[in-house]
């Protein structure tokens, strides 16, 4: 469990791992939401689990191979109230909420995670770690990008490191993050989708030689689900 302020909850209730103060971002009860929908988590450590996805608009990381470029401009997406989004999520039976983007940490996510947790959700974050963490998280997946370096303070909070591999040389780059992680952080390598036929066999051999890593496949794309 990772608790980040504001506000800081009682330690005994939440067993916080870390607290990060974020005075520069005002709390907001509305967020630019590109889409929110119920599906299965397609990739990463929790692949295959039913989850409610909340994809926020806005990202300035600029990955050339980004598969959600429509998310980049926050102004293209309506500002929805946290209350309405959480109410929609609560109509589904699963109690995992995945907050993704875009780059969700461009916003103060404390109001959203507070509302999700009050509705009984486990809160999962997908981030490039380009911005400090806000909100209260049960799971933080950091997927670092070369186009904007991840913050060490966010890497230190990650339960999951998921590195998208576009070129074989990305393996050394992936390894460079390990010293900043906890020893318990799950290490995943994911072939970039457009390069999967070339990269996947490379990753298979790599994981056989370095079994502390594992492969993450984008199963939602194979299953043709959102
Ligand atoms: Fe796209 Fe994510 Fe990179 Fe932003 S961080 S450009 S949303 S892949």
Boltz pocket constraint, residues with backbone or C-beta under 6 A from the ligand:
constraints:
  - pocket:
      binder: B
      contacts: [[A, 59], [A, 60], [A, 61], [A, 62], [A, 63], [A, 65], [A, 66], [A, 67], [A, 68], [A, 69], [A, 71], [A, 101], [A, 102], [A, 103], [A, 128], [A, 143], [A, 145]]
      max_distance: 6.0
